[in-house]
Amino acid sequence: MKETIPTEQAQGRNQQADAGAGRRLAARGAIVLSFVVALEIVIMAEVERARGDVRLVHLMFHLKTRDLLTDEQRRLYHEARWSGHRPMGPHGGGSPGAGSPMK
């Protein structure tokens, strides 16, 4: 004859099993979330490194270009770039002399 388990005892075992499964699932979810966060950090670091490289190249070309200009060309550029008659451009600007590197 098969032994029967009292209903309360069976429910207790089921609840314990469910709780254990829930804890394991939560732990796995936490591991996956940690992996995703770590991957996002690595990707963001790579993006910022690439942005830094682009900024460096941009600045280097500004400096090399400046060396190719005559004094008059530099003066005209400075007036056009930093005069208050021009709306704010891609590199800032605005009021005369504000942040100007060529005062």
N, C-alpha and C positions, 0 to 999 in steps of 0.2 A: 504494500500500500504506500502511496506517495504522501510525503509529509507536507502539510500545508503550513504556510507562514501566516501568522496573524496579520491582518490588514495594516494595522498601525506600524508594525515592524517593517513590512514591505514598503510602505510609504516613506518611512525613515531612510531605508536603504536607497530608494529612488531619489529622494531629496539630496542625500549625500553624494550620490553618483552625479546628479545634475549639477550640484555645487562644484564638484571636482572638475567636471567638463567645462563649466563656465569659467573657472579659474584658469584652466589650461588655454581656453580660447582667448581670454583676456591677456594672458601672458604672450601668446603668439601674436595677438594684435599689437601689443606694446613693442614687440621685436620688429614687426613690419613697420610700424610708425617710426621707430628709431632709425631704421634703415632709410626710410624715405626722407626724414629730416637730415640725416647725414649726407645723403645724395644731393639734396637741395643746397646744402652748405657748400659742397664741393663744386656744384655747378655755378653758384653765385660767385664763388672765389675765382673761378675760371673766367666768368664774364667780366668781373672787375679787373682782372689782370689784363684781359684783352682791351678793355676801355683805357686802361693806363697806357698800354702800348700805342693805341691810336692817338691819345693825347700827346704822347712824347713825339711821335712822328709829326703831328700837326705843328707842335711848337718848333721842332727842328726846321721844318720848312719855312715857318715864319722868319726864323733867325737867318736862314740861308738866303731867303728872298730879300730881306732887309740889306744884307751885305751887297746885293747886286744893284741896289737903287742908288741913284745920285743923291746928293744932299737936297737938291730941289724936289726930286720925286718923294723923298722921305717927308719933306715939309708939306707938300701937297697931300700926301696920304694922311699925315698927322692931322691936318686941318679938316679933311673930309671925315676922318674916322672919329675925331674927338670933339667936333664942333657941336654946339647946342642946337643947330638947325636941322639935325638929322634924327629920325626916330631911332630907338634902341635897336641895334643890329644883333647878329648872332653871337657876338663876343661881348655884349654889354654896351657900355658907352653912355650916351645921354648928355649930361651937362659938360661944358668945356673943362678939360683937365681932370675930370672925375676918374680917378684910377689910372690916369694916363701914364704909360711907361716912358713917354718921351717929352716930359715937361721942359 
